[in-house]
Amino acid sequence: MKNEYTAEDLKNAIKNPFYSKLNMDVTVSIRRDDYEIFKEVASINGETPESVMRRCLKIAAKELQEHD
């Protein structure tokens, strides 16, 4: 049986003290024409190009982990 958490449960949860140590800021250069593609997709979905790129990166990372 899978536990389901409500928004209230998550709001009252203890913050991970290692969160800032586990994450890092990364800057990636991208060509203008590639950025325009992400910008176009983002405008269709009503979001930012950066959020689309971030989602694509997460999907790619997950696929790489599955192949290991």
C-alpha positions in Angstrom: 0.0 0.0 0.0 1.4 3.4 -1.0 1.4 6.3 1.4 -0.2 9.4 0.1 0.7 12.8 1.6 -1.5 15.8 1.7 -0.2 19.4 1.0 -0.6 20.0 4.8 1.7 17.0 5.6 4.4 18.3 3.2 4.0 21.8 4.6 4.7 20.5 8.1 7.5 18.2 7.1 11.1 18.7 8.4 13.3 20.3 5.8 16.3 18.3 4.6 19.4 19.8 6.2 21.6 18.5 3.4 19.5 20.0 0.5 21.8 22.8 -0.2 24.9 20.5 -0.1 23.3 18.0 -2.5 22.3 20.6 -5.2 24.5 22.9 -7.1 24.0 25.7 -9.6 25.1 24.9 -13.1 25.4 27.2 -16.1 25.1 25.7 -19.6 25.7 27.6 -22.8 23.1 27.0 -25.5 22.9 28.2 -29.1 20.4 30.9 -29.9 18.5 28.7 -32.4 18.2 25.9 -29.8 17.0 28.4 -27.2 14.3 29.6 -29.7 13.0 26.0 -29.9 12.7 25.8 -26.1 11.1 29.3 -26.1 8.5 28.2 -28.6 7.6 25.1 -26.6 7.4 27.1 -23.4 5.1 29.6 -24.9 2.7 26.8 -26.0 2.6 25.5 -22.4 2.6 28.9 -20.7 6.0 28.4 -18.9 9.5 29.6 -19.2 12.1 28.2 -21.6 14.4 27.5 -18.6 11.7 25.2 -17.0 11.3 23.3 -20.3 15.1 22.8 -20.4 15.2 21.8 -16.8 12.5 19.2 -17.4 14.3 17.8 -20.5 17.5 17.5 -18.4 15.7 15.6 -15.7 14.2 13.2 -18.2 17.7 12.6 -19.8 19.3 12.1 -16.4 16.6 9.5 -15.5 17.1 7.7 -18.7 20.9 7.6 -18.1 20.4 6.2 -14.6 18.1 3.4 -16.0 20.9 2.3 -18.4 23.5 1.9 -15.6 
